[in-house]
Amino acid sequence: MTSSRIIRLILDLRRGGIADTRVLAAIERVPRAFFLPDAFQDQAYEDVALPIGHGQTVSQPSVVARMTQALDVPERGKVLEIGTGSGYQTAVLARLCRRVYTIERHQPLLFEAEHRLEALKIRNVTTRCADGSRGWVTQAPFDRIIVTCAAPIAPEALAAQLVDGGVMIVPVGDVGRDQRVLRVERQGDDYKVDELWTVRFVPLVPQAPPPIQPEARV
């Protein structure tokens, strides 16, 4: 039953414009149900965002697919994710690149995500509990940065942590209204910004997080 629902999801993503076979294969290999609370297992492969606690959500599969496709992750790339959440997007990214660095400000969510990634034997992820709006200076620069929460404006501190030619995908706008997903490409000391589509995300909160724990390798 579950396999047929996954197949239907992949077909729906194809019909929705997801053409990157690497992205589709990664989503097919990552069991979304494993990253959801028990109460929402019956909706695991529906194209809906679902709550995961602490006021956070796991994005709908079509949004994960579109943002990941827009990110165009290189196989040997180094990716920074802002907003680990349940770890679902993290797991998809980990199937596509050499190393994922991911930041989550809610420590209970991060612990749960770490356990899920370990259970799936995904071991190319480094995690940190911290303020994601500041990025991860000690691990910069990154080939790609993906932000899974909405910032008021494109965060300059994150864009500055891209390699030359690197790309950041970030939702920008006010909470409760349609936000714009931006593609930010670093070009030397300048940035090329393209608007992609509208979406709704929980906010990126630039304030002191819980006490920062040492980074953990998964």
C-alpha positions as CSV (number, residue, x, y, z in Angstrom):
1,M,0.0,0.0,0.0
2,T,2.7,2.4,1.0
3,S,4.7,1.7,-2.2
4,S,1.7,2.5,-4.4
5,R,1.2,5.8,-2.6
6,I,4.9,6.7,-3.1
7,I,4.6,5.9,-6.8
8,R,1.4,8.0,-7.1
9,L,3.3,10.9,-5.4
10,I,6.2,10.6,-7.8
11,L,3.8,10.6,-10.8
12,D,2.0,13.7,-9.4
13,L,5.4,15.5,-9.0
14,R,6.2,14.7,-12.6
15,R,2.9,16.1,-13.7
16,G,3.6,19.1,-11.6
17,G,6.8,20.0,-13.5
18,I,9.5,18.1,-11.5
19,A,11.7,16.8,-14.3
20,D,15.0,16.3,-12.4
21,T,15.4,12.5,-12.1
22,R,17.9,12.8,-9.3
23,V,15.4,14.8,-7.2
24,L,12.6,12.4,-8.0
25,A,14.8,9.4,-7.1
26,A,15.8,11.0,-3.8
27,I,12.2,11.7,-2.8
28,E,11.2,8.2,-3.8
29,R,14.0,6.8,-1.5
30,V,13.1,8.9,1.6
31,P,10.1,7.6,3.5
32,R,8.2,10.8,4.4
33,A,6.1,8.8,6.9
34,F,9.2,8.2,9.0
35,F,9.5,12.0,9.5
36,L,6.0,12.6,10.7
37,P,4.1,12.2,14.1
38,D,1.9,9.1,14.4
39,A,-1.2,11.2,14.1
40,F,-0.4,12.1,10.5
41,Q,0.8,8.8,9.1
42,D,-2.3,8.5,6.9
43,Q,-1.4,11.8,5.1
44,A,2.3,11.0,4.7
45,Y,2.2,10.9,0.9
46,E,-0.5,13.5,0.3
47,D,0.7,16.9,-1.0
48,V,0.1,18.8,2.2
49,A,2.2,20.5,4.8
50,L,1.9,18.8,8.2
51,P,2.7,19.9,11.8
52,I,5.7,18.5,13.6
53,G,5.5,20.4,16.9
54,H,7.0,23.6,18.2
55,G,4.9,25.6,15.8
56,Q,6.8,24.0,12.8
57,T,5.7,22.1,9.8
58,V,7.1,19.6,7.3
59,S,6.6,21.1,3.8
60,Q,4.4,19.5,1.3
61,P,6.3,17.2,-1.1
62,S,5.7,19.4,-4.1
63,V,7.4,22.3,-2.3
64,V,10.3,20.2,-1.2
65,A,10.7,18.9,-4.8
66,R,10.5,22.4,-6.4
67,M,12.9,24.0,-4.0
68,T,15.4,21.1,-4.3
69,Q,15.1,21.1,-8.1
70,A,15.7,24.9,-8.1
71,L,18.8,24.4,-5.9
72,D,20.4,22.2,-8.5
73,V,22.6,20.4,-6.0
74,P,26.0,19.2,-7.4
75,E,26.9,15.6,-6.5
76,R,30.1,16.6,-4.8
77,G,28.5,19.7,-3.3
78,K,28.5,21.1,0.2
79,V,25.0,22.3,1.2
80,L,23.8,24.4,4.2
81,E,20.2,23.9,5.2
82,I,18.5,26.4,7.5
83,G,15.6,24.8,9.4
84,T,16.1,21.1,9.9
85,G,12.6,20.5,11.2
86,S,11.8,16.8,11.2
87,G,14.8,16.1,9.0
88,Y,12.8,15.2,5.8
89,Q,14.3,17.9,3.5
90,T,17.7,17.1,5.1
91,A,17.4,13.4,4.1
92,V,16.4,14.3,0.5
93,L,19.4,16.7,0.2
94,A,21.7,14.0,1.7
95,R,20.9,11.7,-1.2
96,L,22.1,14.3,-3.6
97,C,25.3,15.8,-2.4
98,R,28.6,15.0,-0.6
99,R,27.8,16.8,2.7
100,V,24.8,18.6,4.3
101,Y,25.2,21.0,7.2
102,T,21.9,21.7,8.9
103,I,20.8,24.1,11.6
104,E,17.7,23.9,13.8
105,R,16.9,26.3,16.7
106,H,14.4,23.9,18.4
107,Q,16.6,21.3,20.1
108,P,13.9,18.7,20.7
109,L,13.2,18.7,16.9
110,L,16.9,18.4,16.1
111,F,17.4,15.4,18.4
112,E,14.4,13.7,16.8
113,A,15.8,14.5,13.3
114,E,19.2,13.1,14.2
115,H,17.7,9.9,15.4
116,R,15.7,9.5,12.2
117,L,18.7,10.1,10.0
118,E,20.8,7.6,12.0
119,A,18.1,5.0,11.8
120,L,18.1,5.4,8.0
121,K,21.9,5.2,7.9
122,I,22.3,8.6,6.5
123,R,25.7,9.7,7.7
124,N,26.7,12.6,5.5
125,V,24.9,15.2,7.7
126,T,26.4,17.5,10.3
127,T,23.8,19.2,12.7
128,R,23.8,22.2,14.9
129,C,21.3,23.8,17.3
130,A,21.7,27.5,16.7
131,D,20.3,30.7,15.1
132,G,20.0,29.8,11.4
133,S,19.8,33.5,10.3
134,R,23.6,33.7,11.1
135,G,24.5,30.7,9.0
136,W,27.5,28.6,9.8
137,V,30.6,30.8,9.4
138,T,33.1,28.2,10.6
139,Q,32.0,25.7,7.9
140,A,31.5,28.3,5.1
141,P,31.7,28.7,2.1
142,F,28.9,26.5,0.7
143,D,28.0,25.5,-2.8
144,R,24.3,25.7,-2.0
145,I,22.1,27.1,0.8
146,I,18.5,26.3,1.2
147,V,16.3,28.1,3.7
148,T,13.1,26.3,4.8
149,C,11.5,29.2,6.6
150,A,10.6,32.7,5.5
151,A,12.9,35.7,6.0
152,P,11.6,39.3,5.8
153,I,14.3,40.0,3.2
154,A,17.0,37.8,1.6
155,P,19.5,37.3,4.4
156,E,22.8,38.9,3.5
157,A,24.7,37.0,6.2
158,L,23.7,33.7,4.5
159,A,24.4,34.9,0.9
160,A,27.9,36.0,2.0
161,Q,28.6,32.3,2.9
162,L,28.1,31.1,-0.7
163,V,31.1,30.2,-2.9
164,D,31.4,32.3,-6.1
165,G,28.8,30.9,-8.4
166,G,26.9,29.4,-5.4
167,V,23.1,29.4,-5.2
168,M,20.7,30.1,-2.3
169,I,17.0,29.3,-2.4
170,V,15.0,31.3,0.2
171,P,11.4,32.2,0.8
172,V,11.0,36.0,1.5
173,G,8.0,37.9,2.8
174,D,5.6,38.4,5.7
175,V,4.2,35.5,7.7
176,G,0.5,34.9,6.9
177,R,0.8,36.2,3.4
178,D,2.1,34.7,0.1
179,Q,5.9,34.8,0.2
180,R,8.2,34.8,-2.8
181,V,10.8,32.1,-3.3
182,L,14.0,33.7,-4.5
183,R,17.0,32.2,-6.2
184,V,20.1,34.1,-5.2
185,E,23.3,33.4,-7.1
186,R,26.6,34.8,-5.9
187,Q,28.6,36.5,-8.7
188,G,31.9,37.7,-7.1
189,D,30.9,40.6,-4.7
190,D,27.4,40.9,-6.4
191,Y,24.3,38.8,-6.3
192,K,21.8,37.9,-9.1
193,V,18.3,37.5,-7.7
194,D,15.4,35.8,-9.5
195,E,11.9,35.4,-8.2
196,L,10.6,31.9,-8.8
197,W,7.1,31.4,-7.3
198,T,4.9,32.1,-4.2
199,V,4.6,29.9,-1.2
200,R,3.9,30.1,2.6
201,F,6.4,29.1,5.2
202,V,6.8,29.5,9.0
203,P,9.1,32.5,9.9
204,L,12.9,32.5,10.1
205,V,13.4,33.8,13.7
206,P,16.6,35.8,14.1
207,Q,17.1,35.8,17.8
208,A,18.9,33.9,20.5
209,P,18.2,30.2,20.3
210,P,18.5,27.6,23.1
211,P,22.1,27.0,24.3
212,I,24.2,25.9,21.3
213,Q,25.3,22.3,21.5
214,P,28.5,21.0,19.8
215,E,27.9,20.1,16.2
216,A,27.0,16.4,15.7
217,R,27.9,14.3,12.7
218,V,25.2,11.9,11.6
